[in-house]
Amino acid sequence: MRVVAGRLGGRRLRAVPGSATRPTSDRVREALFSVLGERVDGARVLDLFAGTGALAIEALSRGAASAVLVEPAPRATAVIRANLEELGLAGLAAVRRTRAEVYLRGQRDGPFDLVFLDPPYAAPVGFLAGLLARLARTALAPGAVVALESSARAEPPPWPPGLHPDHPRRYGDTTLHLATYATS
């Protein structure tokens, strides 16, 4: 696994040992950031279900201003911290070792311009709908983009008021769902 592009393009990332973490593939990250384009520059990023930190690190490499990475697994948070340190990004990022739903209940880091959600593919639709609703109520800046990764076979969650989805994009076994936040 590596950083695809930006000032850290080509640099390798550590992986979380075992099979509990499913990192976003280089191909899917490349496609996602191609769609996001200049919206990454200067963005405040939230990476829920951060895993290795690859999505937030990719955003920081491409010019994001800061990132908060949320991950409950101790082994994964250790890998995230190591990746940030090795790439010289520790000063731009905060790692929160907690579950996504707990973080969103009390977060004070936002609002965010760009949010990545890469939950376990088995996460229930109702759980994801709840996270998206809380994001829309408490954590998004006007014009924010939310990117949700899911299994290509999964039913997408309903988008709450304020989040306006674009058409889904499928890459092999993965579907990317993007939505823009606007209150009107």
C-alpha positions as CSV (number, residue, x, y, z in Angstrom):
1,M,0.0,0.0,0.0
2,R,1.3,3.5,-0.9
3,V,0.3,7.1,-1.1
4,V,-1.0,7.5,-4.7
5,A,-0.2,11.2,-5.4
6,G,0.6,14.6,-4.0
7,R,3.8,15.6,-2.3
8,L,4.1,12.2,-0.7
9,G,3.2,10.2,-3.8
10,G,4.8,6.8,-3.9
11,R,5.7,6.6,-0.2
12,R,4.8,3.3,1.4
13,L,2.3,2.9,4.2
14,R,2.3,0.4,7.0
15,A,-0.6,-2.0,7.1
16,V,-2.5,-3.3,10.1
17,P,-1.5,-7.0,10.7
18,G,-4.2,-9.5,10.2
19,S,-7.4,-9.4,8.3
20,A,-9.6,-7.3,10.5
21,T,-8.8,-4.1,8.5
22,R,-9.7,-3.8,4.9
23,P,-7.7,-0.9,3.4
24,T,-9.1,1.1,0.5
25,S,-7.3,-0.1,-2.6
26,D,-4.9,2.2,-4.5
27,R,-7.2,2.1,-7.5
28,V,-10.3,3.2,-5.5
29,R,-8.3,5.9,-3.7
30,E,-7.0,7.2,-7.0
31,A,-10.5,7.3,-8.5
32,L,-12.0,9.0,-5.4
33,F,-9.4,11.7,-5.4
34,S,-9.7,12.2,-9.1
35,V,-13.4,13.0,-8.5
36,L,-12.7,15.2,-5.5
37,G,-10.1,17.2,-7.4
38,E,-9.4,20.7,-6.0
39,R,-11.9,20.2,-3.2
40,V,-9.1,18.6,-1.2
41,D,-6.9,21.6,-1.2
42,G,-7.1,23.3,2.2
43,A,-9.8,21.0,3.4
44,R,-10.4,20.0,7.0
45,V,-10.8,16.2,6.8
46,L,-12.6,13.6,9.0
47,D,-11.7,10.0,8.4
48,L,-14.1,7.7,10.2
49,F,-13.2,4.0,10.4
50,A,-9.6,5.1,9.5
51,G,-7.9,1.7,9.5
52,T,-4.4,2.5,8.3
53,G,-5.1,6.2,7.8
54,A,-4.6,5.9,4.0
55,L,-7.6,8.1,3.0
56,A,-6.7,11.0,5.3
57,I,-3.0,10.6,4.5
58,E,-3.8,10.8,0.8
59,A,-5.8,13.9,1.4
60,L,-3.0,15.5,3.4
61,S,-0.5,14.6,0.7
62,R,-2.8,16.4,-1.8
63,G,-3.0,19.6,0.2
64,A,-5.7,19.1,2.9
65,A,-5.1,21.5,5.8
66,S,-5.7,19.0,8.6
67,A,-7.2,15.6,9.4
68,V,-8.9,13.8,12.3
69,L,-8.7,10.0,12.1
70,V,-11.2,8.0,14.1
71,E,-10.5,4.3,14.7
72,P,-11.3,2.1,17.7
73,A,-8.8,-0.7,17.2
74,P,-5.6,-0.3,19.2
75,R,-3.4,-2.0,16.6
76,A,-4.8,0.1,13.8
77,T,-4.4,3.4,15.8
78,A,-0.7,2.4,16.4
79,V,-0.3,1.9,12.7
80,I,-2.0,5.2,11.9
81,R,0.3,7.1,14.3
82,A,3.4,5.3,12.9
83,N,2.3,6.2,9.3
84,L,1.7,9.9,10.2
85,E,5.0,10.1,12.1
86,E,7.1,8.4,9.3
87,L,5.5,10.8,6.7
88,G,6.0,13.9,8.8
89,L,2.2,14.5,9.1
90,A,1.8,14.1,12.8
91,G,1.5,17.9,13.3
92,L,-1.4,18.1,10.8
93,A,-3.5,15.2,12.2
94,A,-5.2,14.0,15.3
95,V,-6.0,10.4,16.0
96,R,-9.0,9.6,18.1
97,R,-9.2,6.0,19.4
98,T,-13.0,5.6,19.7
99,R,-15.9,4.3,17.7
100,A,-17.3,6.5,15.0
101,E,-20.7,6.9,16.6
102,V,-19.2,7.8,20.0
103,Y,-16.9,10.3,18.4
104,L,-19.7,12.0,16.5
105,R,-21.8,12.4,19.7
106,G,-19.2,14.6,21.3
107,Q,-16.8,15.8,18.6
108,R,-15.5,19.4,18.9
109,D,-13.0,19.2,16.0
110,G,-15.3,20.2,13.2
111,P,-16.8,21.4,11.1
112,F,-15.3,19.4,8.3
113,D,-15.1,20.0,4.6
114,L,-14.4,16.4,3.6
115,V,-15.5,13.2,5.4
116,F,-14.5,9.7,4.5
117,L,-16.5,6.7,5.8
118,D,-15.0,3.3,5.1
119,P,-17.0,1.1,7.5
120,P,-16.9,-2.7,7.7
121,Y,-18.9,-4.0,4.7
122,A,-21.2,-5.8,7.1
123,A,-22.3,-2.6,8.9
124,P,-26.1,-2.5,9.0
125,V,-27.8,0.1,6.8
126,G,-29.6,1.6,9.8
127,F,-26.3,2.1,11.6
128,L,-24.8,4.0,8.6
129,A,-28.0,6.1,8.2
130,G,-27.6,7.1,11.8
131,L,-24.0,8.1,11.3
132,L,-24.8,10.1,8.2
133,A,-27.7,11.9,10.0
134,R,-25.5,12.9,12.9
135,L,-22.8,14.1,10.5
136,A,-25.3,16.3,8.7
137,R,-26.5,17.7,12.0
138,T,-23.2,18.3,13.8
139,A,-20.0,18.0,11.9
140,L,-20.2,19.4,8.3
141,A,-19.2,22.8,6.9
142,P,-21.4,24.2,4.1
143,G,-20.4,22.6,0.8
144,A,-18.7,19.6,2.6
145,V,-18.3,16.4,0.6
146,V,-19.0,13.0,2.3
147,A,-17.5,9.9,0.6
148,L,-18.9,6.5,1.7
149,E,-17.3,3.3,0.6
150,S,-19.4,0.1,0.6
151,S,-19.5,-3.3,-0.9
152,A,-20.9,-3.2,-4.5
153,R,-23.5,-5.7,-3.3
154,A,-24.7,-3.6,-0.3
155,E,-27.8,-1.5,-0.2
156,P,-26.8,2.1,0.2
157,P,-28.1,3.9,3.3
158,P,-30.7,6.7,2.9
159,W,-29.1,10.1,2.8
160,P,-30.4,12.5,5.4
161,P,-31.8,16.0,4.7
162,G,-29.0,18.3,3.7
163,L,-26.8,15.6,2.0
164,H,-27.3,15.6,-1.7
165,P,-25.9,12.4,-3.3
166,D,-24.2,12.1,-6.7
167,H,-24.6,8.9,-8.7
168,P,-22.7,5.9,-7.2
169,R,-19.4,4.8,-8.8
170,R,-18.5,1.2,-8.9
171,Y,-14.9,-0.2,-8.9
172,G,-14.9,-3.9,-8.9
173,D,-16.3,-5.1,-5.5
174,T,-16.4,-1.5,-4.1
175,T,-19.0,1.3,-4.6
176,L,-18.2,4.9,-3.8
177,H,-21.2,7.1,-2.7
178,L,-20.5,10.8,-2.7
179,A,-22.8,13.5,-1.3
180,T,-22.5,17.3,-0.9
181,Y,-23.8,19.1,2.1
182,A,-26.1,22.0,1.6
183,T,-28.8,23.2,4.0
184,S,-31.1,24.8,1.4
